[in-house]
């Protein structure tokens, strides 16, 4: 059963758990879609048009137990604060607040240390700013490398905090990526960069597209599998 709350629903699973579902309309969707928003810890029911919203709501309601089970399996949130440990380029990194200063400094070690100047109250925002800059640098370098290998040009590279995609490619050659990829191992970030660069040649997922990906990233299946297994951990980091 569910209670209609405008563009959202509250589902009740068979064991009495409340599950939030957000309704969205995407004209590009060819069918009803149900996915998890791991960062917001809710399900998203996507309809191709407004007249399909009721069907999308029922589609989600019929799967309330599946949604509750999947949400229960998500990793605990990691709210970053002084002393918190998160993953940076696939390796553990601890946040340290060093007081007055102007620049964040990353120190190598068995556990890296990200030393952040400033007030404790703003540590999360400053950590995210550092990670976004690092992600843009790593992704821009990877895109330059793979564009050269494939003989294509990307018009721009941007980083965002996307929920449902790790990367995207527009018809005019713009590439966008989730900054959270900087927390994954470098080979995973490279795979996503190669994936989007290959879309500059093939705006589909045909065998020719995957052949382009393989030219850049021969182990792309392994990296994709890592992202499917551990993507929830990247979304669990909050600032």
Secondary structure as UniProt FT lines:
FT   STRAND          2..4
FT   STRAND          8..12
FT   TURN            14..15
FT   STRAND          18..25
FT   TURN            27..28
FT   STRAND          33..37
FT   TURN            38..41
FT   STRAND          42..47
FT   HELIX           50..52
FT   HELIX           53..61
FT   TURN            62..63
FT   HELIX           64..72
FT   STRAND          78..79
FT   TURN            82..83
FT   STRAND          85..88
FT   TURN            89..90
FT   STRAND          91..99
FT   STRAND          105..107
FT   STRAND          112..117
FT   HELIX           120..122
FT   HELIX           123..150
FT   STRAND          156..160
FT   STRAND          167..169
FT   TURN            171..172
FT   STRAND          174..178
FT   HELIX           179..183
FT   HELIX           186..199
FT   TURN            200..201
FT   HELIX           207..216
FT   TURN            218..219
FT   HELIX           220..235
FT   STRAND          237..238
//
